[in-house]
Structures are given as C-alpha cells and as structure tokens.
Amino acid sequence: MKGMLKKILSIAFVCCSTLHAQDSIKLLFTYGSKPILDSEASWFGGLHGGHVSISYNSAYASFVPAGGVHVFAKKRHKQSAFIIEKDENFAYDTTNARYLILTIPVSKSQAHKVDSLLQQRLFDVPYDYAFFGMRCASAAYEVLSNAGIYPRYSIRKMSCKYFYPKLLRKQLLKEAHAKGWHYYYRSGRKSRKWEKD
C-alpha cells in the first residue's frame, strides 16, 4: 500500500511540476508612424497606428480586418480574421520599421492555452473588427486574458482600454522593466516619424 501511495504522489508531483514549468510567449509590436519624406507612404492610423501580433508555432498570429472596417462592431457579417504572419508575409510593413518584441514568461499550461485559443481563432473569429470595437491590441489582450495570464474584461472594456497598440505596449513595457523581462527593440528607419513610448 505504501509503495502504491508513493507512486501516486510521485506522478502527482510530476504533473504539477509540468503544469507550472516556465515557458514564454512573445508579442511583436510595430510602432505607428507618419512619413517625413515624400517617397514614404502613409500608414493606417498614423502615429497612433501600429500593430501587435502574438507568437504562434514559430510564427505570429494577428487579428486584422477582412473585407473592410466597420465603424461599430456587428454580430452578423463579421469582417475580421486571425492570420498567420511569417518571414516576409506580415500584415504591416516591418522592413526597417520601429518595433518591439516583448517576451512574457508564462507557465507551460498558459502557453498551451494561448496556442489552443489562437488555433480556435484562426478557424472561427468570435468578434468583428471595428474602429470602435475589437482591434489588434484588444484582441491580443483577449487571448492573453482567456489564457489566464491577465484579468478578464468585457469586450467593451477591452476595446476601450486597448484602443490602439501603444496602450497595451506601455502597460507591458512597464511590467517588463519591473520584472526584468527580456525584450528586443529596433528604432526604425529615419525617413519616418515614429510613435514614442
């Protein structure tokens, strides 16, 4: 009986250790900008634009409009998609762009939950992309919160609180500095005026 109890406790310890083992997820933030030179194009959102994507299967998953942008979110006729971004195939130009890759330490179970949620979102998007609604930053937060990494809010609160990427980026950068998280920053080309933190 003692031998059996010892085996059960050993298995339980291994399972708990695996669930709480450390992993990480990465967020890629592209900064908003406007052109300084005539040869540069204007980008959606200008200085308050930019974009955020979440690491997924050696690539990034990103929430984008599909077929246009509604002003207010619609429950039917959603015009939104989660897409995979990899190599040269990114939703927004990252060529010599100002960007930040922030690494968030998470448990293995949280990392698994993020992957599972993103896999679901790639096939079935639960909300519309709208100017006054869910966009890339609020969608990224929604995935992180449903994975148990951050507190959960209503769709309305998330879409207001993280109206554009800088609002989420500033919050996470503050946490990164306080907790010593790893991040990589690139300043971007000089032919554009870049958003600042």
VMD Tcl script that draws the C-alpha trace (Angstrom):
set ca {
  {0.00 0.00 0.00}
  {2.84 2.40 0.89}
  {4.53 1.67 -2.45}
  {1.32 2.46 -4.35}
  {0.82 5.73 -2.43}
  {4.42 6.71 -3.14}
  {3.91 6.13 -6.90}
  {0.68 8.17 -6.92}
  {2.37 11.05 -5.10}
  {5.33 10.92 -7.50}
  {3.03 11.06 -10.54}
  {1.04 13.94 -8.99}
  {4.29 15.85 -8.30}
  {5.49 15.39 -11.91}
  {2.10 16.52 -13.27}
  {2.08 19.64 -11.06}
  {5.70 20.43 -11.93}
  {4.92 20.14 -15.65}
  {1.89 22.43 -15.37}
  {3.88 25.10 -13.51}
  {7.10 24.80 -15.55}
  {8.20 28.02 -17.22}
  {7.59 28.85 -20.84}
  {7.16 32.15 -22.65}
  {5.17 33.89 -25.34}
  {6.30 36.80 -27.49}
  {4.37 39.87 -28.58}
  {5.52 41.78 -31.65}
  {4.58 45.47 -31.60}
  {5.03 47.55 -34.75}
  {5.01 51.28 -33.92}
  {2.76 53.84 -35.56}
  {4.41 56.39 -37.82}
  {3.97 59.06 -40.44}
  {6.22 59.82 -43.41}
  {8.88 62.54 -43.30}
  {9.94 62.02 -46.91}
  {7.58 62.18 -49.92}
  {8.85 58.77 -51.03}
  {7.26 57.16 -47.95}
  {3.61 56.10 -47.86}
  {1.10 56.99 -45.15}
  {0.09 54.09 -42.92}
  {-3.28 53.31 -41.37}
  {-3.57 55.10 -38.03}
  {-0.52 57.32 -38.49}
  {1.33 57.99 -35.23}
  {-1.46 56.28 -33.27}
  {-1.42 53.26 -35.53}
  {0.93 50.33 -35.35}
  {0.09 46.70 -34.80}
  {0.53 43.82 -32.35}
  {0.82 40.07 -33.01}
  {1.26 37.05 -30.71}
  {3.83 34.30 -31.25}
  {2.31 31.07 -32.55}
  {4.02 27.93 -33.94}
  {7.31 29.64 -34.92}
  {5.33 32.49 -36.49}
  {2.91 35.19 -35.31}
  {-0.89 35.28 -35.18}
  {-2.54 38.59 -35.86}
  {-6.10 40.00 -35.74}
  {-6.91 42.01 -38.87}
  {-9.91 43.37 -40.81}
  {-11.18 41.15 -43.61}
  {-13.02 42.95 -46.38}
  {-13.20 46.38 -44.78}
  {-13.55 48.00 -41.37}
  {-16.92 48.56 -39.71}
  {-17.24 51.74 -37.64}
  {-19.17 49.83 -34.95}
  {-18.95 46.08 -34.41}
  {-21.59 43.86 -35.97}
  {-22.65 40.48 -34.61}
  {-23.51 39.24 -38.09}
  {-21.42 39.82 -41.20}
  {-18.17 39.99 -39.23}
  {-15.30 41.40 -41.27}
  {-12.37 40.05 -39.29}
  {-9.78 37.30 -39.30}
  {-6.84 35.95 -37.38}
  {-3.99 35.32 -39.81}
  {-0.52 33.78 -39.62}
  {2.42 36.12 -40.19}
  {5.83 34.71 -41.04}
  {9.04 35.72 -42.84}
  {8.09 38.35 -45.45}
  {4.34 37.81 -45.04}
  {3.32 40.33 -42.35}
  {0.08 42.32 -42.22}
  {2.01 45.55 -41.67}
  {5.39 46.55 -43.05}
  {8.22 45.56 -40.68}
  {11.05 46.36 -43.13}
  {13.32 48.67 -41.15}
  {10.28 49.59 -39.05}
  {10.37 50.55 -35.39}
  {9.25 47.52 -33.46}
  {9.43 45.80 -30.10}
  {9.44 42.07 -29.39}
  {8.49 41.51 -25.77}
  {8.88 38.12 -24.08}
  {6.35 37.32 -21.35}
  {7.23 34.43 -19.01}
  {4.22 32.12 -18.57}
  {3.56 28.61 -17.31}
  {3.52 25.70 -19.75}
  {-0.24 25.37 -19.26}
  {-0.76 29.09 -20.06}
  {1.41 28.81 -23.20}
  {-0.59 25.75 -24.26}
  {-3.85 27.65 -23.66}
  {-2.62 30.61 -25.80}
  {-1.79 28.19 -28.65}
  {-5.17 26.48 -28.27}
  {-7.07 29.80 -28.31}
  {-5.16 31.05 -31.35}
  {-5.82 27.79 -33.18}
  {-9.55 28.25 -32.48}
  {-9.44 31.93 -33.54}
  {-7.78 31.04 -36.86}
  {-10.85 28.99 -37.80}
  {-13.63 30.87 -36.02}
  {-13.29 34.54 -35.04}
  {-15.61 35.37 -32.13}
  {-15.85 39.13 -32.80}
  {-15.93 41.72 -35.55}
  {-13.04 44.07 -36.37}
  {-14.40 47.61 -35.89}
  {-12.97 51.09 -35.43}
  {-15.00 51.43 -32.20}
  {-14.62 47.81 -31.22}
  {-12.13 44.97 -31.18}
  {-8.87 45.64 -32.99}
  {-5.38 44.11 -32.82}
  {-4.42 45.30 -29.30}
  {-7.72 44.42 -27.64}
  {-7.77 41.06 -29.47}
  {-4.24 40.27 -28.26}
  {-5.28 41.12 -24.70}
  {-8.42 38.98 -25.07}
  {-6.28 35.93 -25.91}
  {-3.85 36.60 -23.03}
  {-6.69 37.11 -20.55}
  {-8.58 33.98 -21.63}
  {-5.34 32.02 -21.17}
  {-5.27 33.17 -17.53}
  {-2.25 35.49 -17.92}
  {-4.14 38.76 -17.27}
  {-7.52 39.66 -15.76}
  {-10.57 39.18 -17.98}
  {-12.68 42.16 -19.05}
  {-15.79 42.56 -21.15}
  {-15.33 43.06 -24.91}
  {-16.46 46.66 -24.49}
  {-13.94 47.39 -21.72}
  {-11.07 45.71 -23.62}
  {-11.83 47.64 -26.81}
  {-11.77 50.96 -24.88}
  {-8.81 50.16 -22.60}
  {-6.64 48.92 -25.51}
  {-7.98 51.13 -28.28}
  {-4.60 51.09 -30.07}
  {-1.33 49.15 -29.58}
  {0.57 51.82 -27.62}
  {-1.86 51.50 -24.69}
  {-1.12 47.78 -24.32}
  {2.58 48.19 -25.14}
  {3.12 50.82 -22.41}
  {1.45 48.62 -19.80}
  {3.53 45.58 -20.74}
  {6.79 47.54 -21.04}
  {6.28 48.92 -17.53}
  {5.79 45.36 -16.27}
  {8.82 44.18 -18.28}
  {11.06 46.80 -16.65}
  {9.73 45.99 -13.17}
  {10.13 42.22 -13.57}
  {13.24 42.07 -15.76}
  {11.57 40.52 -18.81}
  {13.57 40.22 -22.00}
  {12.71 42.44 -24.95}
  {14.25 43.48 -28.26}
  {13.76 46.98 -29.67}
  {14.61 48.35 -33.11}
  {14.49 52.11 -33.63}
  {13.30 52.14 -37.26}
  {14.31 53.99 -40.40}
  {14.83 57.75 -40.32}
  {12.55 58.53 -43.26}
  {9.54 58.26 -40.89}
  {8.48 59.98 -37.67}
  {7.84 57.17 -35.20}
  {5.50 56.96 -32.25}
  {7.25 57.08 -28.86}
  {6.60 55.13 -25.67}
}
mol new
graphics top color blue
foreach p $ca { graphics top sphere $p radius 0.5 }
foreach p [lrange $ca 0 end-1] q [lrange $ca 1 end] { graphics top cylinder $p $q radius 0.2 }
display resetview
